[in-house]
Amino acid sequence: MKRIFSLLFLGLLFPAGARASNREHIFAMYPQTASVLPLRRTRGDFAMGRDLVFGIDGNPRSYASALIYLRSAAARHYAPAQTLMGLMYAKGYGLPKNDLIRPDPQPSVA
């Protein structure tokens, strides 16, 4: 009975003529949605990559999987993802260590 009621309710919410798969139609109705989706995806990719690097939220630590998500977010010029990838290169986490990033030498005390 609940299933029938929910189907009837959804039928009232979404008339037969409206298609949820027609993105252009939805973006024309709600133009603010089109500008938010890429940023939401970028932040989601970064969050998943960060969780895989540090083993957060029950995700096992996997540098190879984290790189997939971080590269996706970094390619969209998301600074936190670029910073975390730089850290992975500097420390050699799942990548060949890049020694081009060197800290300044300690000043010698005479």
C-alpha positions in Angstrom: 0.0 0.0 0.0 2.9 2.4 0.8 4.4 1.7 -2.6 1.2 2.5 -4.4 0.8 5.7 -2.4 4.4 6.8 -3.1 4.1 6.1 -6.8 0.9 8.2 -6.9 2.6 11.0 -5.0 5.6 11.0 -7.4 3.2 11.0 -10.3 1.8 14.2 -9.0 5.2 15.8 -8.4 6.6 14.9 -11.8 4.0 15.1 -14.6 4.4 12.8 -17.5 5.7 15.5 -19.8 8.6 16.5 -17.6 11.8 14.4 -18.0 14.5 14.5 -15.4 17.0 13.4 -18.0 16.6 16.5 -20.1 19.4 18.6 -18.6 18.8 21.7 -20.8 15.2 21.9 -19.7 16.1 21.6 -16.0 18.9 24.2 -16.3 16.6 26.6 -18.1 14.1 26.3 -15.2 16.9 26.5 -12.5 19.9 28.3 -14.0 21.8 28.4 -10.7 22.0 24.6 -10.8 24.3 24.7 -13.9 26.9 26.8 -12.2 27.0 24.8 -8.9 27.4 21.3 -10.3 31.0 21.5 -11.5 32.2 22.9 -8.2 30.3 20.3 -6.3 31.9 17.5 -8.3 35.3 19.1 -7.9 34.9 19.3 -4.1 33.6 15.8 -4.0 36.6 14.5 -5.9 39.0 16.3 -3.6 37.2 15.0 -0.5 37.3 11.4 -1.7 41.0 11.8 -2.7 41.9 13.3 0.7 40.0 10.5 2.5 41.9 7.9 0.5 45.3 9.5 1.2 44.8 9.7 5.0 42.5 6.7 5.4 39.5 8.7 6.8 35.9 7.7 7.1 36.5 4.0 6.8 38.3 4.2 3.5 41.5 2.2 3.4 44.6 4.1 2.6 45.2 3.9 -1.1 47.5 6.4 -2.8 46.8 5.1 -6.3 43.1 5.5 -6.0 43.5 8.9 -4.3 45.6 10.1 -7.3 42.7 9.5 -9.7 40.4 11.7 -7.7 43.0 14.4 -6.9 44.2 14.7 -10.5 40.6 15.2 -11.5 40.1 18.0 -9.0 43.5 19.5 -9.6 42.9 19.6 -13.4 39.9 21.9 -12.6 42.3 24.3 -10.8 41.1 23.4 -7.3 44.0 24.7 -5.0 43.5 22.3 -2.1 43.8 19.3 -4.5 46.9 20.8 -6.1 48.5 21.4 -2.7 47.8 17.8 -1.6 49.3 16.4 -4.8 52.3 18.6 -4.2 52.7 17.1 -0.8 52.4 13.6 -2.2 55.1 14.4 -4.7 57.4 15.9 -2.1 57.0 13.0 0.3 56.8 10.3 -2.3 53.4 8.9 -1.4 52.4 6.7 -4.3 54.5 8.7 -6.7 58.2 9.0 -7.4 59.7 11.4 -4.9 60.4 14.8 -6.4 63.4 16.4 -4.8 63.0 19.7 -6.7 61.0 21.0 -3.8 63.7 21.6 -1.2 63.3 23.4 2.1 65.7 26.4 2.6 68.9 25.2 4.3 69.3 26.1 7.9 71.4 29.2 8.5 74.7 28.3 10.1 75.3 30.0 13.4 78.9 31.2 13.6 
